[in-house]
Amino acid sequence: MEESNAAAWQSLAGIRVVELGSSVAAPYSTWIMGAMGAEVVKVERPGPGDDCRYWGKMFPDGIGSYFHALNRDKQSVTVDMSDEAEREWLRNYLMTEADVVIQNMRPGLVKKYGLDAETIRAANPKLIYCNLGAFGNVGPLQDKPGYDPLMQAYGGLMTITGEPGRPPIRVGTSIIDMGTGMWCVIGILGALKRRADTGEGCTVDASLYETAVAWMNNAVASAAVDPANPQREGSGARGMAPYQAYECSDGYLIIAAPNDRLFERLSQVLGHPEWPEDPRFGSNQDRYTNLAELNELIEPEVKKRTRAEWQQALDDVGIPSAPVQQTLEMMADPQTQALGILQRSLDGGEPMVGLPLSFDGTRPPPRKSAPQVGQHNETVKGSAPAAKKEGTNN
């Protein structure tokens, strides 16, 4: 790797991040920062460590797939929060060694243990301290814990996901957890820029519920102008037609032809050039209003051929489409392979999804697989807290 490319993706080199986190949201946030070159110290409880270690398919090393995906490029230390001496070590470490702290502990615990932003930043005013809560730091629910599916429900996302008339359905990935982790990174990067300009740290607050509400931005805008609850659209999208998955002879294909020009081309490809002249389908709004009738015409035509055949025919006239791929299909897809986004760490292991960013043409490479519980106790806790490493904030 060229030196300039390495410097580009290691943009957070010299920044020490301490994660007082578990599960998905905070670890996803610190994984991003670790991939960008930050030194990440993950604090876990002795023994079992992070609950996430036992989620998903188990790897040969006894660590679950969730943990492997979220905790590469980190050091693991254990702290027994019931032991005052252990808490004092951690408190002192945060005050003297950390550039960034991110915590998603249960409400009230960081205050109880003297690890809260007010206490730590009083001794380390340059520190950037990020609280990642469930419902936010104000309001009647501020002290309640929460998980991703609770927020998909409470924030309304489940009411616009899935098909009409079916039970509520969760988005198939931890979109609230990981989305909140991304917002934390965005906030922390902004705070680092401010610190570079002013020398002052910052307390950043984010929450799962705020992320859930943020993902509802289009639904809120729709309800604001038309006071009705938006309905589920299945694989489609509100206000656009045709713009959804259609069943081919060998699977499903998303067809996106939501403007008049594309719909005219689609009608030609499907062998019905007369459709655009039908007053029910004359404009996008007309087509969306009469979507059920339109789909009754499209569906039997699409079923006549394979996904690949339709893709080629649609590509030939510039209509966007994509097959609905299974996970293994996606992993083996030539585009996925060309991007190099599935990466093996330098110490081996199974391929994992890398950072979906490149810097000067270089995607940050993973350096280390996820650590065992307390693997770096001697490295991190064995050194005197006052021995500040070069590049950190005091």
C-alpha positions in Angstrom: 0.0 0.0 0.0 1.3 3.4 -0.9 2.1 5.6 2.1 -0.3 8.4 1.0 -3.2 5.9 0.8 -2.4 4.4 4.2 -2.4 7.9 5.7 -5.7 8.6 4.1 -7.7 5.7 5.7 -5.8 6.0 9.0 -7.3 9.5 9.5 -8.1 8.7 13.2 -4.6 7.3 14.0 -3.4 8.7 17.3 -7.0 8.9 18.7 -7.7 6.6 21.6 -11.4 5.5 21.9 -12.7 3.7 25.0 -15.9 1.7 24.5 -18.1 1.2 27.6 -20.5 -0.7 25.3 -22.1 -3.9 24.5 -24.5 -5.5 22.0 -24.6 -3.8 18.6 -24.9 0.0 18.6 -21.8 1.2 20.5 -19.6 -1.6 19.1 -20.6 -0.8 15.6 -19.6 2.8 16.2 -16.2 1.9 17.6 -15.7 -0.6 14.8 -16.0 2.2 12.3 -13.5 4.3 14.2 -11.1 1.4 14.6 -11.3 0.7 10.8 -10.3 4.4 10.3 -7.2 3.9 12.4 -8.3 4.8 15.9 -7.0 2.7 18.8 -10.1 1.2 20.4 -10.1 -0.2 23.9 -13.3 -2.2 24.6 -14.2 -2.6 28.3 -16.0 -5.8 29.2 -17.2 -7.5 32.3 -15.0 -10.4 33.5 -16.0 -13.9 32.5 -18.6 -13.8 29.8 -17.8 -10.4 28.5 -20.2 -8.7 26.0 -23.5 -10.5 25.5 -23.0 -10.2 21.8 -20.1 -12.7 22.0 -22.8 -15.5 22.0 -25.1 -14.2 19.3 -25.4 -15.7 15.9 -23.5 -18.6 14.4 -20.5 -19.7 16.6 -17.0 -19.6 15.1 -14.4 -22.2 15.9 -12.8 -19.9 18.5 -16.0 -19.9 20.5 -17.1 -16.4 19.5 -20.4 -15.6 17.8 -20.7 -14.2 14.3 -22.3 -10.9 15.6 -19.3 -10.2 17.8 -16.8 -11.0 15.0 -18.6 -8.7 12.7 -18.7 -5.8 15.1 -15.4 -6.0 17.1 -12.5 -6.3 14.8 -9.5 -4.0 15.4 -10.2 -3.6 19.1 -8.4 -4.4 22.3 -10.4 -6.1 25.1 -9.9 -5.3 28.8 -12.0 -6.5 31.7 -13.2 -4.3 34.5 -15.3 -5.6 37.5 -17.7 -2.7 38.1 -18.5 -4.1 41.6 -14.8 -3.6 42.6 -14.0 0.0 43.6 -10.3 -0.4 42.8 -11.2 -1.6 39.3 -13.7 1.3 38.8 -11.0 3.7 40.1 -8.5 2.4 37.5 -11.1 2.8 34.7 -12.0 6.3 35.9 -8.4 7.4 36.0 -7.8 5.8 32.6 -10.7 7.8 31.0 -9.5 11.0 32.7 -5.8 10.6 31.6 -5.7 8.4 28.5 -8.9 8.7 26.4 -9.6 11.0 23.6 -13.1 9.6 23.0 -15.5 7.7 25.3 -18.7 6.1 24.0 -21.0 4.4 26.4 -24.3 2.5 26.1 -24.6 1.1 29.6 -28.0 0.7 31.2 -29.5 4.1 32.3 -28.0 5.4 35.6 -25.0 3.0 35.7 -22.3 5.4 34.5 -23.5 8.0 37.1 -23.5 5.4 39.8 -20.0 4.3 39.0 -18.6 7.8 38.6 -17.9 7.3 34.9 -20.4 9.8 33.6 -19.5 12.7 31.2 -19.8 15.4 33.9 -17.4 13.6 36.2 -14.8 12.5 33.6 -14.9 15.8 31.6 -14.4 17.8 34.7 -10.9 16.3 34.9 -10.4 16.0 31.2 -12.0 18.9 29.5 -10.6 17.9 26.1 -12.4 14.6 26.2 -15.2 13.8 23.7 -17.8 11.8 25.6 -20.7 10.2 23.7 -23.8 8.9 25.4 -25.7 6.3 23.3 -29.0 5.7 25.0 -32.3 4.0 24.3 -34.9 6.9 24.4 -32.7 9.9 24.8 -31.4 12.0 27.7 -34.7 13.9 28.4 -38.4 13.0 28.6 -40.5 10.5 30.4 -38.7 7.5 28.9 -35.2 8.7 29.4 -34.4 6.0 32.1 -35.9 3.1 30.2 -33.6 0.5 28.4 -34.3 -0.6 24.9 -33.3 -2.8 22.0 -33.5 -2.4 18.2 -36.9 -4.1 17.6 -38.5 -2.0 20.4 -37.4 1.1 18.6 -38.5 -0.2 15.2 -41.9 -0.7 16.8 -42.1 2.5 19.0 -40.7 4.7 16.3 -43.2 3.6 13.7 -40.9 1.8 11.3 -42.7 -1.5 11.7 -45.9 0.2 10.5 -44.4 1.1 7.1 -42.4 -2.2 6.6 -43.9 -5.3 5.1 -47.1 -5.9 3.2 -50.6 -4.5 3.8 -52.8 -6.7 6.0 -49.9 -8.6 7.4 -48.5 -8.6 11.0 -45.8 -6.0 11.9 -42.4 -6.9 10.6 -38.9 -5.9 11.7 -36.3 -4.8 9.1 -34.1 -7.8 8.7 -30.9 -6.2 10.1 -30.2 -4.1 13.2 -30.8 -0.9 11.3 -31.6 1.2 14.4 -28.6 -0.1 16.4 -26.2 0.4 13.5 -27.7 3.6 12.3 -27.3 5.0 15.8 -23.7 3.9 15.8 -23.2 5.8 12.6 -24.8 8.9 14.0 -22.4 8.6 17.0 -19.4 8.5 14.6 -20.7 11.6 12.8 -21.2 13.5 16.0 -17.8 12.4 17.3 -16.0 13.5 14.1 -17.7 16.9 14.3 -16.6 17.2 18.0 -13.0 16.2 17.0 -13.0 19.0 14.4 -14.3 21.5 17.0 -11.7 20.3 19.5 -9.0 20.8 16.9 -10.2 24.4 16.4 -10.9 25.3 20.0 -9.1 22.8 22.2 -12.4 22.0 23.9 -14.1 18.6 24.2 -17.8 17.9 24.0 -20.6 15.7 25.2 -22.4 14.1 22.3 -25.9 12.5 22.9 -27.6 10.0 20.6 -30.3 7.4 21.1 -31.9 4.5 19.4 -35.3 6.2 19.4 -34.0 9.4 17.8 -32.5 7.2 15.0 -35.8 5.4 14.5 -37.7 8.7 14.2 -35.0 10.0 11.8 -35.6 7.0 9.5 -39.2 8.1 9.4 -38.5 11.4 7.8 -40.4 10.7 4.5 -43.3 9.2 6.4 -43.5 12.2 8.7 -43.4 14.6 5.8 -46.2 12.6 4.1 -48.4 12.6 7.3 -47.7 16.3 7.8 -49.2 17.3 4.4 -51.9 14.5 4.5 -52.9 13.7 8.1 -53.2 9.9 7.5 -50.9 7.1 8.6 -48.7 5.9 5.6 -49.4 2.4 4.6 -47.1 -0.5 4.0 -45.8 -0.9 0.5 -44.2 -4.3 0.5 -41.1 -4.1 -1.8 -42.4 -0.9 -3.3 -42.0 2.8 -2.3 -44.6 5.3 -1.4 -45.7 7.5 -4.3 -43.8 5.8 -7.1 -45.0 3.2 -9.6 -43.9 0.8 -11.0 -41.1 0.6 -8.4 -41.1 -2.8 -6.7 -40.2 -6.5 -6.9 -42.0 -8.7 -9.5 -41.9 -12.5 -9.7 -40.0 -13.9 -12.6 -39.9 -17.6 -13.6 -36.9 -18.2 -11.2 -37.2 -15.5 -8.5 -37.9 -11.9 -7.9 -36.6 -8.8 -9.8 -36.9 -5.2 -8.7 -38.1 -3.1 -11.6 -37.7 0.7 -11.2 -39.6 2.7 -13.8 -41.2 5.6 -11.8 -41.3 8.3 -14.5 -43.2 8.6 -17.7 -40.2 8.0 -19.9 -39.1 4.8 -18.2 -42.7 3.5 -18.0 -43.1 4.0 -21.8 -39.9 1.9 -22.3 -41.1 -0.8 -19.9 -44.4 -1.0 -21.7 -42.5 -1.6 -24.9 -40.3 -4.3 -23.4 -43.3 -6.1 -21.9 -45.0 -6.0 -25.3 -47.8 -3.6 -24.4 -46.9 -0.2 -25.9 -50.5 0.9 -25.4 -50.3 1.0 -21.6 -49.1 4.7 -21.4 -52.2 5.7 -23.4 -54.5 4.3 -20.7 -55.7 7.2 -18.6 -55.2 5.1 -15.5 -51.4 5.1 -16.2 -50.8 8.4 -17.9 -48.6 9.8 -15.1 -46.7 8.6 -12.1 -49.5 9.8 -9.8 -52.1 8.0 -11.9 -50.0 4.8 -11.9 -49.5 4.9 -8.1 -53.3 5.6 -7.6 -54.1 2.6 -9.8 -51.1 0.4 -8.8 -53.2 -2.7 -8.1 -54.7 -2.6 -11.7 -51.2 -1.9 -13.1 -49.7 -4.8 -11.3 -52.4 -7.1 -12.6 -51.1 -6.4 -16.1 -47.4 -6.5 -15.3 -47.2 -9.6 -13.2 -48.2 -12.2 -15.7 -45.9 -10.8 -18.3 -42.9 -10.8 -16.0 -43.5 -14.4 -14.9 -42.8 -15.6 -18.5 -39.1 -15.2 -18.4 -36.1 -15.5 -16.0 -34.5 -12.8 -14.0 -31.4 -12.7 -16.2 -33.5 -12.5 -19.3 -35.5 -9.6 -18.0 -32.4 -7.9 -16.7 -30.8 -8.0 -20.1 -33.9 -6.7 -21.8 -34.3 -3.9 -19.3 -30.6 -3.0 -19.4 -30.8 -2.7 -23.2 -33.3 0.2 -22.9 -31.9 1.8 -19.7 -34.5 0.7 -17.2 -32.9 0.1 -13.7 -33.5 -3.4 -12.2 -31.9 -5.8 -9.8 -32.5 -9.4 -8.7 -33.5 -10.1 -5.1 -30.4 -12.0 -4.1 -29.9 -14.3 -1.2 -26.9 -13.7 1.1 -24.6 -16.3 -0.6 -25.6 -15.0 -4.0 -24.6 -11.5 -3.0 -21.3 -12.6 -1.5 -20.4 -14.4 -4.7 -21.6 -11.7 -7.0 -18.9 -10.3 -9.4 -19.7 -6.7 -8.3 -19.2 -7.6 -4.6 -16.0 -9.4 -5.4 -14.7 -6.5 -7.6 -15.3 -4.0 -4.8 -13.3 -6.1 -2.3 -15.7 -5.2 0.5 -15.5 -8.7 1.9 -12.2 -8.8 3.7 -10.1 -11.2 5.8 -8.1 -9.7 8.7 -4.3 -9.9 8.6 -4.4 -12.7 11.2 -6.7 -14.8 9.0 -10.2 -15.8 9.7 -13.4 -15.8 7.7 -14.3 -12.9 5.3 -16.3 -10.1 6.9 -17.9 -7.0 5.5 -15.4 -4.1 5.5 -16.0 -0.4 5.8 -18.2 0.8 2.9 -15.8 3.7 2.3 -12.5 4.1 0.3 -9.9 6.8 0.8 -7.9 7.8 -2.3 -8.9 4.4 -3.8 -8.1 2.4 -0.7 -10.6 0.6 1.5 -9.3 0.4 5.1 -8.0 -3.2 5.6 -8.9 -5.0 8.8 -5.9 -5.5 11.0 -7.0 -7.9 13.8 -9.9 -10.3 14.4 -12.2 -9.8 17.3 -10.4 -10.2 20.7 -11.0 -12.8 23.4 -12.4 -11.5 26.7 -9.7 -9.5 28.5 -7.0 -10.4 25.9 -5.3 -7.1 26.3 -5.5 -6.7 30.1 -1.7 -6.9 30.5 -1.0 -4.5 27.6 -3.5 -1.8 28.6 -4.0 -2.2 32.4 -0.4 -3.2 33.1 1.0 0.2 32.1 0.9 3.2 34.4 -2.1 5.4 33.6 0.2 8.4 33.5 2.2 7.0 30.6 0.2 8.9 28.0 0.7 7.6 24.4 1.8 10.1 21.7 -1.1 11.6 19.8 -3.7 11.6 22.6 -5.2 14.7 24.1 -3.3 15.6 27.3 
